[in-house]
Amino acid sequence: MNIKNWPALLFILFILNSCKKEAVVTKDVQFTATTYEFLGSYDSTGKPLYLSGRDTISPDLLSFIKTNLPEGQNLTLSHPELFTSSATADINITTTSSVSVTFVSAGAYFTNSIAFYTYPTGQPPASALDIKTITYIFPNAGNNTPLQAGDRVNIGTFNPGTTVGFLLLENSWNINTGTLDDNVVHFCTDDVLNPEVDPKLKRHAVLLNYAPENKVLISFDDLNRTTAQCDNDFNDVVIYCTVK
């Protein structure tokens, strides 16, 4: 090659390199078609005034959580099977049923909220546009939560053919104003609604079966899993459901 052409070639390579775009690893999910509702009133700390009682949370169950969801330990390495399972935390209602959600523990830095949504069984949401209503269960279930282990909320009675999904709203509770912010990142039990692009990183709620008490725990991670700050320990909020 003629050396006189090198400057032009280098310039072209520079332009091409400059035009390269980094691979998209996360994409904001906007719940613009969604209405946010409440099951009742809550106090200035975010504690629901509509608690339906308190379950007994055994020391053995808490020990199970501590053993399987230790702070800062990457669950994808300690329990990779939880991320290859096709099971989801959504609840399919097959007979008219009352559903309660029990708070178990929180290991989060953020003041997260827990909420639910519904959709017709067999027609899972394809995007956030399919989620018409989100209803708060626990306004403040994160850092410095006023909740105690076992606090329970009845979220309603549902007809057959309804599926109930759950979500964590990242840092939604404002401790200074005692209010909720809907315009925050939503991490849902339906992976398609989560912001990560890589399917292997989209899961934010895993199921842990605690056979001795016939309980299936739903445990959330509250950080975008593409970030260096995410420890993937999935202990940020732990709940379970009771269907009767």
C-alpha positions, 0 to 999 in steps of 0.5 A, spaced: 500 500 500 502 506 498 504 510 504 501 516 502 494 513 503 495 511 510 493 518 513 486 517 509 485 509 512 487 511 519 482 517 519 476 512 516 478 507 521 477 512 526 471 514 524 468 507 524 471 505 531 467 512 533 461 509 530 461 503 534 455 502 539 456 499 545 452 493 546 445 494 549 445 491 556 439 494 559 433 498 557 428 502 561 421 499 562 416 504 562 409 502 565 405 508 562 399 504 561 398 502 568 394 505 574 397 504 581 392 503 587 392 501 594 389 496 599 388 501 604 391 506 608 398 506 611 402 510 616 408 515 616 413 509 616 409 505 610 406 500 615 399 498 612 393 499 616 390 493 613 394 488 616 390 481 616 394 478 622 401 475 623 403 468 621 408 465 626 415 465 622 419 459 626 426 460 627 428 454 623 425 458 617 429 464 618 435 459 619 433 456 612 433 463 609 440 465 612 443 459 610 440 459 603 440 467 602 446 469 605 448 477 605 453 478 599 453 471 596 451 470 589 445 466 588 447 464 581 453 460 583 451 457 590 444 455 587 444 455 579 438 451 579 434 456 581 435 460 575 434 455 570 428 452 572 422 455 568 417 455 575 415 462 576 412 466 582 406 467 579 400 464 582 395 461 577 388 461 581 384 455 579 378 455 584 375 462 587 380 463 592 383 468 597 390 470 597 394 473 602 402 475 602 406 474 608 412 479 609 418 474 612 425 478 611 428 484 608 436 485 607 436 491 602 439 498 602 433 501 599 426 502 601 423 498 597 415 496 596 412 490 594 406 490 590 402 485 585 398 485 578 394 480 575 393 477 568 388 472 565 391 465 566 395 463 559 396 470 557 402 472 560 404 480 559 408 481 553 410 488 555 409 493 561 403 495 556 399 489 558 399 491 566 393 495 567 393 496 574 399 495 580 396 495 587 401 496 593 401 490 598 407 493 603 409 500 601 415 500 605 418 493 605 426 495 605 431 498 609 428 500 616 421 497 614 416 497 620 414 490 618 415 485 623 416 477 620 410 474 619 406 481 618 400 478 613 396 482 608 390 479 604 390 482 597 383 479 595 379 474 592 380 472 585 376 468 580 379 462 576 383 463 570 386 469 574 394 469 575 397 474 580 404 476 579 408 480 584 413 486 583 418 490 587 419 497 586 426 499 587 427 505 593 419 507 592 418 509 599 420 516 601 422 516 608 422 523 609 416 525 606 412 518 607 410 517 600 411 513 594 414 514 588 411 510 582 416 512 577 422 508 579 425 501 576 420 495 577 422 488 578 417 483 576 416 476 577 415 476 569 422 476 567 419 480 560 417 486 564 425 487 567 430 492 564 436 487 563 436 485 555 440 478 557 435 473 558 440 470 563 440 476 567 432 478 567 430 474 573 429 478 579 425 473 583 426 466 585 422 460 588 425 457 595 421 451 597 421 450 604 418 443 605 418 442 613 413 447 613 410 447 606 412 454 604 414 456 597 418 463 599 419 468 593 425 472 594 427 478 590 433 482 588 433 489 588 438 492 583 439 491 575 443 485 574 448 488 569 451 493 574 457 492 578 453 494 585 448 488 584 451 482 588 445 477 586 444 475 593 436 475 592 435 476 599 432 484 599 425 482 600 422 475 602 415 473 602 410 467 601 403 467 599 397 463 602 392 461 597 385 458 600 
